[in-house]
Each structure stands twice: as C-alpha cells, then as structure tokens.
Amino acid sequence: MCGRYMLVSSGEELSQRFQVAEAPPVERYNAAPLQFLPVIYREAGQNRLDFFRWGLTPAWAAEDFGGRLINARAESLRERPSFRHLLSRRRCLVPATAFYEWLKHPSGRFPFRFFLPTEPLFALAGLWDEWCNPETGELLRSFAIVTVPANALVARIHDRMPAVLTRQAEHLWLHEQTPVTTALSCLQPYPADSMAYAPASRRLNHPQNDDASVLAPDVELPEPF
C-alpha cells in the first residue's frame, strides 16, 4: 500500500505544471492519511486545485469511513462499490515529488523514498468523492490513491506502488471525456529505469515528523542494501 508521500513545491510550479489558476506553496515531507492535501480535479471544464482529505468516504456511506480507504487497487476498481461509480466522473491527480515504501526485514522496517530524477513534480492517479454528514450537513471531499503492481525497482521493497502517471496519461486520466476503458489503461507500473530511490529516516513512521530531516537515513541498512 501507499501510506506516505512527499510534496514540496512552490505555488507557481504547481500552477504551471497542472494548469490551475492559482496554487499555494506546499511543503509536506511526510503527507499521511487523514490529512487534507492538494488534489487536482475537473470542474466546469477546468482544472481546479483544492485540499481534500486523504481517506475516501463515498457519497453513499452512512458514516465517515475515516482512513480505511486510502488506496484503491487498479485491478478491482470496476468491482468495488466504493470506486466503480467514481471511475467515470471523479478521477483526480495527486501531485507528488516522491512516495515512500517500507522494507520489511527481521531487524525492523526501513523506509525508502522513490522519485523521478527527470520529473521532480509528478502526479499519482486518484479517485475522489463528496460525502454529506447526515448529522451536521457538512460536506467532506476526500480521495484515495490508486495502486498498481510494483515495477522491478519498487518490488525490491514492496509488491505494490502508487499509479504514477506519465504526462500523457495525466491528461487522459483527469479529463472527464476520457472513456473508462481508456482511463484504466493509464494505470500501469511506471518504468523502473525512469525512477530512483534512496533510504529515508524512520522518523517517517510518525506523521508529526514533517520536515526535511526525514529524508536522511538514521540507521544502518540491512543487507543487501
């Protein structure tokens, strides 16, 4: 699963990269579930940026799902009730500069940061929905990150990875006129030879640790790393 990612960008970079009218600067080294994070979605024929909660609650839910639906497996999007109706109308992009996966080892769990050397700011495929709290009438917009089988690089650490989109796939995934079958074809493991990774700090285990220090490994890595 994808349970942490990083987004560090100026507002100008976000605005230009994702063609939104305006965007605030974002400095999140340890973005975690249940936090409100930037999402790019379509509204009135335009790209919009807003902060949605990570952890999807479908519109039909009787109660808030909280952080139970942070990921959506690409292979089962058409079967899961929580996701299938969102495929045609509520696809989104989740801007990122890296994502993290943890290596499970007898001596502990070790985080690694995955990034794109030639694409410092990229997009993860997401699905979003709007839920109305039946008691208060308050509206909640929330999202889940789509995952795919790991490519050869990420597979050294974990068997799944977020669906990192190519530039062409970003447009197809986000645009409301793209047929569902075409949108689903965008959900492929990103080429391993276009990615890189580096060890990170185990301080990432705690969401309150959200500064650049989490990028530096703080323990010696086990073999073969």
N, C-alpha and C positions, 0 to 999 in steps of 0.2 A: 504494500500500500504506500501511497504518498502521504506522509503525515507532517512534513515540514517543507517549506521552500523559502526562497530569498527574493526580495525585490528592492533594489536600490537604484533609484533613477530620479533625474530632475523632472519637473513638470513639463518642460519644453521637450525633453526626449520622449516622454510618454505621449504627449500630444502629437508630435510629428510621426512617431513610429506607428501609432494606432489610429491616426486621423480623427482625433476628437478635438472639439472646440477648445477646451481648456482642461488642464490636469494639475493637481498639486504635486509637489515633490514627495517622494516616498522613500523612506529609509527603514526597511524591515529586513533584518538579517535572520530572523527566526519566526517567520509567519507560521501560525499554528491554528488548528481547528478552533472554532467558536469566536475567532476574531473577525472584525469587519475589514475586508481587504479589497483592493481595486479590481474591478471586473469591467470588461468591455462588452457591451451588448448593443443590439439594434433597437431603435425606437424612432418611429415616424420617418423611416428611410435613412436614418443617420446613425453613425457610431456614437455611442454615449459611454462615458466612464462614470461609475459610481462605486460606492463601497457596499458590498454585500457580505453577509456572514458566511464564513466557511463552515458548512454543515447543513445540508439541504433538508428543508421541511417542505414536502409537496403541498400544493394548494388544497388538496382533498383531505389532508391529515386532520384528525380530531384534536391533536395536541402537538406541540412543538417536538420535533424529533431530536433537537439538540445536535450533538456531534456524532450521531450514529451513521449518517450518510455523508462522509467526507469524500469518498471515492465512488466511482461508477465504472464497473468493468465494461470495456468496449464490446466484448463478445456477447454480453447479455442485455444490452441496452433496450433491445426490442421486446424482451420478455419481462423485464422488471416493471411492475406498475408504477414505481416511483419515478422512472426515467422515460418510458416509451412515449408518453404524450409530450414530453419536452423536446424530443428529437426534431420535431418539425417546426417548433415555434419558439423555443427558448434555449438556443445554443449560445454560448458566450466564450470569450477569450479571457484567460487568467494571465496577466503579464507577470513575467518572472525573469530573474537574472541567474538563478540556479535552483536546483532542488536537492534534497538530501535523502539518502537511504542509509540504513544501518546494517552493518555486517554483524551477524550473529556468530559468536566464537565462544569456545569453552571458557575463555578468560574474560568475557564480557561482550558488550555491544558497542561497536565503534562506528561513528557517523562519517559519511563521505559526502562531499559536495560535488555535484555533477553540473557542468556548464558547457556552453558552446563558445569556443575560442573566437570564432568569426561572427557570432551573433550575440553580443553582450546583453541585449534585451530581446527576449523571445516570448512566445505565448504557449500556454497549456490549454488544451481543449476542456471546456467546462459546460455544465448544464445548470440552469438556474430556474427558480420559481418564486412566486409571491404567495405568502400564506397570511391569512387574516386571523388574528387571535380572537376566538369566539367570545371571550370574556371582556376584552378591552376594546376590540375593534382595531387594534394597532396592526399595521401591515409590516411584514418581515420579508425582505428579499434575501435569499440565501442561495448557495451554489455548492456543487460537487465537482471535483476534478476527475476527468476520465482517465483510466489507466489501461495500459496495453501490456502484452508480454515484454519482458526486458530484452533489450538488444545485447549483443555479445559483451559490451563493456559493463553495463549495469548488472548483467547476470553474474558477474564475479561477486556481487554484493547481495543482490536481491532478485527474485524471479519476476517482479513487476516493476513498471516505471510509469510516470505520467505520460500522457499522449502529448509529446512536444510536436508542434505543428510547423511545417515548412511555411515559407511566405505565401506560396500559392494555396496551400491547404488552409491557412488562416482565413483568407478571403472566402473560400468555399464554405468552411465551417460556420463562419459568422453570418453570411448573407442569408436572409430569410427566404430567398427564391431558390436556394440550392435544394434539390431533391434529397430526401433522406438517404437513399442508397448512395448518392454521391458524397454526402456528408460523412457517412460511415466509412467510405473508402479512404478518407483523410486520416483515419485513426490507425496509424502504423508505427511500429518502433522506429524512433529516429535513428538515422545511420550512425553506427558506433564510431566510424572513423571521422565523424564531424563533431564528436563530443570529447570532453576530457574530464578528469576527476582528480580530487585532492582530499586528503584526510582533513577532518574538522574536529572541533572540540566537543567533548562530551557534555559541556555546558548547554548544548542544544537540547538536551533532554528536558530542560525546564524552560517553558515559553517566556518567562520573565527575563531570561538572558537574551537580550535582543540588541546586540551591538557587534561591532566588527571583530571583537575578541573571539567570537565563536568560530571564526574561520581558521584559527591556528590550532593544530592538534596539541593536546595537552598530555597525551600518554604515548608510550612506545607501541607501535602497531605490531600485532602478532604476525608470524609467518603465514603466507608467503609475501605479505605486504611490507 
